[in-house]
Amino acid sequence: MTVSISEFTENPKIAYFSMEIGIKGDMPTYSGGLGVLAGDTIKSAADLELPMVAITNLTKKGYFRQELDASGRQTELSDEWDPNKFMAPLNEKVIVHIEGREVSVSAWLYIVVSITGGKIPIIFLDTDNPENAPEDREITHYLYGGDETYRLKQEVILGIGGTRMLSRLGFEIKKYHMNEGHSSLLIIELLRRYKKDIEKVWDERLVWDADKVRSLCVFTTHTPVAAGHDKFPYSIVQKVMSEAETVPIDVLKEFGGHEHLNMTLLALNLSHYINGVAKKHREVSRDMFPGYHIHAITNGIHSFTWTCDSFKRLYDKYLPGWANDPDIFVRSSRIPGDEIWKAHMEAKKELIDYANQETGLKMNYDALTIGFARRATAYKRADMLFTDIERLSRIGNGRLQIIYAGKSHPKDEPGKMMVHRIFEAKKRLEGKIEIAYLKNYNIDLASKIVSGVDVWLNTPLRPLEASGTSGMKAAHNGIPNFSILDGWWIEGHIEGQTGWSIGPHPDTPADPANDVEDLYRKLETIIIPLFYSDRSAWIEVMQNAIAKNAYYFNSHKMITRYVTEAYFK
């Protein structure tokens, strides 16, 4: 059964493009933080009834489902799902040209509906159409799958196909927001659309109306590592993108780089507003791309989505209206401490019961429980806690338990080895410190962990954490952060009040040895004693996490800044 999209096309919209969008745990259209952030952004847009339409690729075979053996070796399994259970197909199709072939792109409609009455349509692009060649039907199957050629084909579908689909569906777009560089090819489509009359310009190179395109585009960069920005050799670009889908190669090189097509550079050169995702990330991005005026809008999370049920009830009782006005969190000191602890223990019990059921461990409700759950890649240093395993054993023996979760990209061997080392540490600490590694990390599991642990640990190698959002989710549930001063935590950290820092000030060079020493020292002399010996002081830190972190680091505040600074400026 198909549906009509006409109710969404009456007024001009902001088009939000993202390669991944995470809305629900059982819709595997995301791999991690980037997609979850996109989903939270769209949910806040619905709550605030903003004029937005989102567009992404369907990836109907998902990212992957993770299995872990007894030694922590990861196996990737297919994660196929049926879009018919969540969304409806649309009648309209568009054509893009890939490797000289016509590729038909169809679309599915998912509607994010807010309790405020706001609705945001998400258009999911799909090439699995019977008229396409078998290889083209697979372009939108796997998120971040395949080789460079496959990735470029996906980005053609998202950027060029997505822009055409919005036009075909009848949308009038006032701004195109690129969430990371994967969708930058929409710029090529816009250049082709807004060509000047060649008879009225003296130089053929000036036919491409860059100023018009620039006025339409907003770009958010998330990656503080040069290797993380998509770059494609022009040999692959010329093979994949026929002349019907691009601009002259000299124009492409002028905007996208002469050595290779750099998707970030393309977006930087043709966006009127560019931002990093934290204040520190703005500085790092300006160093990476000197000469560009890069702003900072720190990421946020959707408060209602990431607050557990017990805290939702607590906030409804003492902070009515919090879900659509997170500023109200600043008044959390009015919530009695014993009720905060009761709500926390309800969430903690649910997590501990789940972890014990999944792993066969015997974790208990009263032990200090540290949580670490995010993408398993080397720079996040998930195994830093085990640098001196004997010292950790002395510090935490009988008083500490740890819950891990996180997937490694199938091609990330260092990340996979890091997970394996955690499993080795788990065996060595058996009987002293219980350690659970929960498999197949997704939105649903993340919700359990960020609300059920006692402390949220984050140990990235500075300055590689662009923002991070998991600690914000923890703070919404009263969980203090214990983190390296990088990304958002530089802005959210007040020592001893919202949590604790690890390592030196962010303006000094990174020092891994100092990080380890500081982690052990604060765990032994501050965090463990406070947890076990001064419950009221611990609850005060929990209240501060809500009042000083949750009230500010949420997607309502984030998207309001996009509206005032980028969309309608």
TORDREN-430566 format. One record per residue (C-alpha): x, y, z; residue in one letter. Coordinates in steps of 0.001 Angstrom, whole numbers, plus 500000, padded with zeros to 6 digits. Example, Ala and Ser with C-alpha at 12.3 -4.5 7.8 and 13.67 -1.06 7.14 Angstrom:
# residues 2
512300495500507800A 513670498940507140S 
***
This chain:
# residues 569
500000500000500000M 501342503421499049T 500663506722500781V 500515510386499863S 503080512894501035I 501074515954500034S 500387517007503648E 504119517749504037F 504731519682500826T 502520522708501370E 505220524886502975N 508988525330502384P 511237522966504322K 514740522481505659I 516123519296504066A 518260517312506526Y 520542514820504738F 522315512046506646S 523762508726505484M 522351507120508627E 519372507955510809I 518679506025514009G 515053506161515113I 514311502751516621K 516448499881517811G 514710497388515516D 515205499595512434M 518951499069511792P 519378502183509638T 522296503445511729Y 525690502276512952S 526311504541515908G 526550508095517160G 526130509918513845L 522864508161513066G 521513508412516595V 522295512134516624L 520374512487513338A 517408510665514837G 517464512841517948D 517658515975515790T 514572514917513841I 512656514042517006K 513351517483518448S 512321519075515155A 509010517223515462A 508562518297519094D 509199521915518148L 507077521622514977E 509864522848512727L 509509522783508917P 511885519924508147M 512140516863505924V 514898514275506423A 516422512075503755I 518671509022503966T 519406505663502340N 517277502675503317L 520084500136503992T 517539497328504173K 520199494777505155K 521330497015507977G 524800497464509441Y 525438494101511123F 524383492027514102R 527284491334516447Q 528149487978517955E 531033487542520409L 532642484233521336D 534109483377524737A 537384485153523914S 535733488301522574G 536208487547518883R 533573489390516869Q 531491487817514117T 529309489963511874E 525924488553510911L 523353489907508501S 520787492218510074D 518017492163507484E 514714493806508323W 511411494434506622D 510695498135505957P 507016497303505356N 506640496909509125K 507671500500509802F 507036502658506740M 505111502907503502A 506363502970499902P 505826506070497806L 504790505957494148N 507405508348492834E 510794507330491411K 513781509228490054V 516683508235487818I 520384508689488435V 523187507556486144H 525857505284487604I 528611503772485451E 526602504799482400G 523484502914483510R 520144504349484473E 519465503482488098V 515915503779489370S 515563505153492898V 512321504644494803S 511370505959498219A 509732504978501487W 508025507308503946L 508498507127507707Y 506807509781509840I 508224510845513206V 505218511916515281V 505656513972518455S 503291514093521398I 503113517838520656T 501449517047517334G 504498517830515249G 505365515515512364K 508601515161510386I 508735512975507267P 511846510866506653I 512395509792503048I 514310506513502758F 515907505966499320L 515892502467497816D 517515501078494649T 516247497515495157D 513861497858492214N 513211495090489650P 514083497327486687E 517633497847487992N 520641495656487255A 521421493209490097P 524512495170491201E 522508498396491326D 519734496839493392R 522328496291496139E 523557499895496385I 521239500714499286T 521546497339501023H 524493497731503411Y 525402500710505576L 529091501550505102Y 529629498298503252G 531806497421500286G 534752499207498718D 535333502808497620E 533270502342494479T 530292501012496445Y 530551503889498915R 530637506488496135L 527576504907494524K 525750505202497860Q 526717508850498099E 525454509464494548V 522105507995495588I 521952510064498783L 523150513407497456G 521991513483493846I 519119510993494063G 517908512513497322G 517811516045495939T 515910514859492868R 513501512854494978M 512606515870497089L 511805517810493917S 509810514928492463R 507773514692495654L 506922518383495452G 509061519804498264F 510264523397498159E 513585523430499976I 514915526598501619K 518091525068503049K 519998521802502560Y 521688520626505768H 524464518067505205M 525064516020508355N 528677515039507590E 530163514905504087G 528425511760502807H 525671513830501172S 527921516485499636S 527078515434496078L 523776517244496526L 525932520310495793I 526673518956492308I 522967518565491637E 522343522121492838L 525156523509490661L 523594521838487653R 520149523106488643R 521143526727489151Y 523335527316486115K 523362530854484782K 522387531709481242D 525640531092479359I 524861533906476938E 524940536397479797K 528349535490481257V 531672536259479610W 533511533190480904D 532043529691480620E 533512528802484021R 531203531368485607L 528068529587484434V 528041527608487685W 526225529785490220D 528313528935493274A 526950531861495282D 523367530671494866K 524269527121495851V 526325528341498802R 523374530340500101S 521298527155500229L 523732524874502054C 524589524191505702V 527329521727506649F 528078519976509939T 531423518211510171T 531860515536512831H 535309514122512154T 538503515491513766P 540772513004511935V 541864513648508347A 541584509953507452A 537924509963508476G 536834512307505693H 535570510609502542D 537953511019499603K 537582509360496203F 540192509123493413P 539037510932490308Y 539497507706488355S 536661506200490415I 534614509407490243V 534794509454486434Q 533922505767486259K 530922505969488609V 529543509399487759M 528724509884484105S 528776513337482527E 525006513439483006A 525496513487486790E 528381515872487304T 529955519165486318V 533156519552484269P 536114517936485992I 537938521255486387D 534935522701488227V 534706519608490421L 538399519890491282K 538065523594492036E 535479522909494745F 536328519343495811G 540120519219495668G 542661518641492912H 544235515390494134E 540983513560494842H 537336514374495427L 537194515308499098N 533556515337500213M 534295517533503217T 536140520074501073L 533255520137498599L 530849520960501429A 533195523511503001L 533584525410499742N 529882525596498970L 528127526100502316S 527254529462503798H 527275528053507343Y 529747525443508635I 529957524071512152N 531805521630514308G 529966519710517020V 531667521140520132A 533743524209520911K 536963522192520966K 536014520493517716H 535611523915516103R 539249524655517015E 540437521296515679V 538445521753512454S 539849525242511911R 543356523807512251D 542518521024509782M 540884523391507296F 542525526815507709P 540811529716506023G 537242528513506593Y 534937530219509077H 533768527298511200I 531254527798513997H 530452525531516953A 527076524057517805I 527608521420520457T 525631518245519935N 522683517347522126G 520416514367522738I 516637513951522700H 515692514190526348S 512492512150526246F 514043509320524210T 517043508831526487W 515428509271529904T 514475505954531494C 510954505258532722D 511683505714536416S 513209509147535844F 510427510127533453K 507950509544536265R 510149511503538654L 510470514438536261Y 506738514399535522D 506115514714539250K 508596517482540081Y 509473519109536727L 506278519088534652P 506861520086531031G 510484518896531059W 510164516746527931A 509576519692525616N 511360522307527704D 514599520781529015P 515614524128530521D 513405523036533414I 516112520529534403F 517953523433536035V 515426523139538877R 516256519503539656S 517440520414543168S 513772520456544146R 513625516654543654I 514171514861546995P 517430512937547055G 515879509711548275D 513510509714545289E 516398510243542866I 518182507259544409W 515056505129544266K 514535505948540568A 518186505183539875H 518088501841541653M 515025500841539635E 516961501463536406A 520082499811537815K 518206496676538785K 516800496373535264E 520296496639533760L 521960494256536229I 519217491661535729D 519652491936531952Y 523448491669532153A 523280488618534412N 520741486949532170Q 522842487583529041E 526229486630530486T 525578484212533336G 527426486510535738L 526320487358539268K 526585491115539324M 524883492694542301N 522755495792542723Y 524866497459545395D 528350497435543838A 529651500567542125L 528987499919538452T 530969501653535702I 529550501825532193G 531468502071528919F 529432501650525736A 530270503113522317R 531845502186519005R 534801499896519658A 537677501621517902T 541241502133519066A 541243505880519816Y 538366505479522299K 540696503300524452R 538019501099525984A 540777498950527512D 542661501824529163M 541112500834532484L 543200497622532368F 546605499246531745T 547738498166535230D 545468495257535928I 547030494456539299E 546469497988540525R 542885497948539275L 542363494662541083S 543565496180544371R 541416499277543903I 538206497560542880G 538338494116544490N 534811493386545678G 533763497001545239R 533612497499541481L 531866495982538472Q 532008497093534837I 529573496836531932I 530826497200528360Y 529143497227524968A 530160498276521479G 530682497041517932K 533874497242515889S 533592498038512200H 534095494762510278P 537386496079508831K 538663497645512082D 541142495016513274E 542678497195516029P 539168497798517366G 538425494083517356K 541672493343519182M 540744495905521828M 537521494003522545V 539545490785522749H 541857492404525335R 538852493371527454I 537778489722527482F 541300488707528533E 541149491223531405A 537739489868532327K 539240486407532843K 542175487709534863R 539892489686537177L 537366486895537667E 536293486663541303G 537549490181542049K 535844492521539570I 532876491344537532E 533002492495533895I 530186492067531378A 530523492738527667Y 527022492910526218L 526783492020522538K 524979493712519665N 525033497273520965Y 522052499253519645N 519621501982520721I 517640499705523037D 520712498340524815L 522238501817525045A 519100503045526804S 519499500366529475K 523187501044530057I 523188504870530163V 520464504805532817S 521522501771534846G 525202502263535665V 526519504471538476D 529352506197536583V 529834506843532868W 533446506312531744L 534935507847528590N 538639507631527751T 539312508904524194P 542749510009523080L 542590513809522873R 541606515599520655P 539907512818518696L 536488512978520377E 534607515490518220A 531732515686520673S 530392512418522052G 526796512141523205T 526636509014525382S 527669510976528458G 524831513432527844M 522391510516527848K 523833509308531140A 523474512795532657A 519760512845531783H 519434509857534116N 521474511424536898G 524659509505536046I 527930511407536660P 530622511365533957N 534219510308534553F 535912511379531358S 538886512717529449I 538488516469528894L 537603516291525218D 534531516967523084G 531415518050524961W 532838517174528390W 535139520207528282I 531967522301528325E 529937520113530697G 532598519299533293H 532628520908536742I 535053518902538847E 533355517086541705G 529963518559540819Q 528855517074537469T 531466514334537585G 535241514056537302W 537905514668534699S 540667512287533645I 544086513648532729G 545406517142532088P 543694520332530944H 542607520207527273P 544968523049526334D 548018520938527225T 549400518114525059P 547810514692525415A 549622512489527927D 548381508856527962P 550500507922530991A 549069510837532961N 545554509806531894D 546018506324533334V 547493507585536613E 544710510126537076D 542034507523536341L 543324505134538995Y 543980507882541552R 540509509423541330K 538797506053541216L 540601504930544365E 540652508123546425T 537524510015545352I 534894508053543438I 534799504728545290I 534948506315548781P 532243508848547876L 529937506168546512F 530206503908549537Y 530672506423552361S 528621509527551554D 525380508711549775R 523946512219550151S 527029513786548548A 526846511245545717W 523184512099545103I 524132515783545008E 526497515004542105V 523635513173540411M 521393516231540832Q 524092518466539400N 524491516181536388A 520815516763535643I 520696520464536490A 523968521520534854K 524357518997532012N 520951517693530959A 519406521165530894Y 521973522346528322Y 523178519331526319F 519942518358524616N 518812518377521000S 516078520961521621H 518718523533522510K 520997522308519706M 518412522554516930I 517194525926518189T 520708527203517548R 520673525711514050Y 517411527549513382V 518667530940514563T 522272530719513347E 522134528595510187A 518675527994508751Y 516954531367508895F 519842533778509289K 
***
